[in-house]
Structure formats: structure tokens, C-alpha cells
Amino acid sequence: MEKLPSNVTAKFKASVNPTSRELSMCNHSATHLMHKVLRDLLGKHVEQKGSLVDDTKLRFDFSHFQKLSPEEIRTIEERVNQQIRQNISLDEKREVPMSVADEMGAMALFGEKYG
């Protein structure tokens, strides 16, 4: 949609483009893989500071002590792509208490708190 309808209180039908949604989901998953690879490669001090995810690209903002070298960037890309190719099945654990999730290595980003 390019602009809001003239009557914003009128009923309307919202729909999601399934192809666009699937591509956005893939890029979202890639940010999680990238975060893990960055922490493994550069150190546990690396934290996500923001991101942009859509159906054509992702941007991942993170903290680190210095600019990445071209070799580090290539290594990160290779490791993330290796993870993607593994096509690991999702194993969600939504009903786990926070203390147990912490023991399992879960991370709460940006001070997130979950019930």
C-alpha cells in the first residue's frame, strides 16, 4: 500500500504477501545465526544493538572494539552460510522458566523480559 485510505476508520482487508513474508523470516533467522557466529568468533562481549530485516536484506548492528577486517567478514559470512545449509530444525521451548532458559544459554536482548 502506497498511502493510507482517505477514511482510516473504514473497514479494510489486510493481507500478507506469502513470498515476501517467507523471505523476511529467512533474513530474521539469519540475524540470530549472525549474532551467534559473531560471539563465537569475536567474543562474548559482542551484543546486538539493532537490526533491520525485510524481504530483500538485513542489517545487523553490534558492539565490538574495532572495525572488522575483510578476512573476518568473509569468515563470518562463510560460517553463517554453513549454518543455513545445515537446515537445522526449530526446537522452540516457549514454556520454560527464565532460570532454566538461562541455564540452557538463552539470551534476552535489549533488556527483553518474557513471561
For each residue, the residues with C-beta under 8 A, 3 or more apart:
1: 4
2:
3:
4: 1 8
5: 8 10 12
6:
7: 10
8: 4 5
9:
10: 5 7
11:
12: 5
13:
14:
15:
16: 20 21
17: 20 21
18: 21 22
19: 22 23 55
20: 16 17 23 24 55
21: 16 17 18 24 25 55
22: 18 19 25 26
23: 19 20 26 27 55 56
24: 20 21 27 28 53 54 55
25: 21 22 28 29
26: 22 23 29 30
27: 23 24 30 31 53 54 55 57 58
28: 24 25 31 32 53 58
29: 25 26 32 33
30: 26 27 33 34 58 80 84
31: 27 28 34 35 48 51 53 58 60
32: 28 29 35 36
33: 29 30 36 37 80 83 84
34: 30 31 37 38 58 60 76 80
35: 31 32 38 39 46 48 60 62
36: 32 33 39 40 83
37: 33 34 40 41 76 79 80 83
38: 34 35 41 42 46 62 64 76
39: 35 36 42 43 44 46
40: 36 37 79
41: 37 38 72 75 76 79
42: 38 39 45 46 64 72
43: 39 46
44: 39
45: 42 63 64 65
46: 35 38 39 42 43 62 63 64
47: 62 63 109
48: 31 35 51 60 61 62 109 110
49: 61 62 63
50: 61
51: 31 48 58 59 60 61
52: 57 58 59
53: 24 27 28 31 58 59
54: 24 27 57 58
55: 19 20 21 23 24 27
56: 23
57: 27 52 54
58: 27 28 30 31 34 51 52 53 54
59: 51 52 53
60: 31 34 35 48 51
61: 48 49 50 51
62: 35 38 46 47 48 49
63: 45 46 47 49
64: 38 42 45 46 68
65: 45
66:
67:
68: 64 72 73 76
69: 72 73
70: 73 74
71: 74 75
72: 41 42 68 69 75 76
73: 68 69 70 76 77
74: 70 71 77 78
75: 41 71 72 78 79
76: 34 37 38 41 68 72 73 79 80
77: 73 74 80 81
78: 74 75 81 82
79: 37 40 41 75 76 82 83
80: 30 33 34 37 76 77 83 84
81: 77 78 84 85
82: 78 79 85 86
83: 33 36 37 79 80 86 88
84: 30 33 80 81 87
85: 81 82
86: 82 83
87: 84
88: 83
89:
90:
91:
92:
93: 96 101 104
94:
95:
96: 93 100 101 104 106
97: 100 101
98: 101 102 114
99: 102 103
100: 96 97 103 104
101: 93 96 97 98 104 106
102: 98 99 105 106
103: 99 100
104: 93 96 100 101
105: 102
106: 96 101 102
107:
108: 111 112 113 114
109: 47 48 112
110: 48
111: 108
112: 108 109
113: 108
114: 98 108
115:
